[in-house]
C-alpha cells in the first residue's frame, strides 16, 4: 500500500505540517523524527495542502488587491475577494484561478448541519473540480434550478456539479429534476403544488449558504444557459428588449437589479430573488470583464454577500 493511502496518513500529514509550518523544522529533521524519507515528508506536506489541513495565505506588501477589496466592500456592501490574475492570462486560465480561490473560500464556509444551494453553470462546474475534502456532518447540497430543455434532461451536467460538492464534504445531494423553463407558467404552478417538489422548495427556503455565478449572453466563456440550448431565438430577443443583462439560477435581471416584467421569469425554475436574499451567506463567483454588466445587476439586486472576482473585473467594477 502506498504510504499516502495508509489510514494513518491524515495524522502523519498533520504532524508533518505542524512541524514544518509552525515549528519551522527542516524536511530532513522531520523525516528523522517520523522515521521516513525527505521525499515522503514532501508528499505529506503536499497532501496536507491538497486536503485543507494547511491553508496558505499570501499577504502582499503592496496591499493593492487588499485595498481594492476594501474599496469595493465599502461601495457595494459585500465582502469582496479579489483574485490576482496576470493581464496576459486567457479566459480559461482566468476562470481556473478564480475557481481555485472560490474553492478555498467554500472550504472555510461549509460546516455541519447546513443546507447549501448550488446553481449549475460553467463557473460552478470549475469550482467543483477544485474543492478540497472536508468532513462535515448532516450537510445537504440542493440544486437551485432545473436543468432540462428540449434537447436534453440536463441531469448529467447538473448532477456532476452537485455530486462533486456533496462528495468533497461528505454531504447528500438533492437534485431538482424539472426543466430549466416550463412552457407554461401554469404548469410550473401545478408542479410546485406536488409534494415531491414542495420538499425541494422547502429545502431551498431553509438554505444557509448558496454558491452561484451570473449568467451573461456576452460572456467570453459562454454561460451554459445561453449556449446549452435552453433559450430559443425569440426568447433571446425578448430578453434583449427587456434590458436583461444576466441571470442567477435562470432568473433574469436588468443592470439596475430589477426583474419585474420579465416574462421568462414566470416560467423559470430558479428561486425568486426574495428567497435568495433571505439566505445568510450568498457567494457570487465571477470571472471576466465581459460579465461586468451582469455582476453589477446582481449586486444592485442584493443577491450576494460575498463576491469572488478576478482583479481586472474588480478594477472595471470600481471604474464603472
C-alpha angles and dihedrals in degrees: 000000000000111000092239091057093052114114089241092060097099093052093045091048090049092050093047091048093050092049093047103039102028105028094034093227120164121247089247092055092047091049090053093048093048094041094237141101131283090243091056090049088052090051091048091053090049089050090050092054094044094051096044098252085122121039111191118201125191119213112195115218087217091054092203096140090043093052090048089051091051094049093049092044091055093045100047102025095235133109106258124204111193116201115207110230126172114253091236094054115120122234095264093050090048091052092048093053093048090046092053091051091048091050089055090051091050089053088060096044104044113089144152124311096008131144109217125190119212125193116207120234145110093287098048088044088058092047092050091060092058101045115131119224115258125170111232131161131231097000122149127199114205128193110240100208141013120266107200125113138164092281103042143003088239088214096123094051095046095039093053090057093045092045092053090054093047092044095051092055101030092245134135125264120224112195125204104218101194134102120277086237129017118221092229127033089219090060089056092050090050093049092049088060092059114104093230090056094042089059091059092042090052090053090051090051089056099046119142097190137014130193121200147136131221117259117223132182090214098049114130088219096056115245107235095230089060098038102036101072097264098122130052122217093256091050091052089050091051091051091050091049090051091055094247115171101176150328142240113214090345094306109120132220143176126242091264089058096252121136103173119124095020101133097201091062089068088065098037120109098209119106116275113251095252087062092051094047090058092060109103097221122031118178116198115191119197132175125183137029089250086076094055096110092047095050090048089053093048091050091047089052091054093238099138137060092176130035122196107192140158117254097249092053090045090056091047089050090052093049096045 
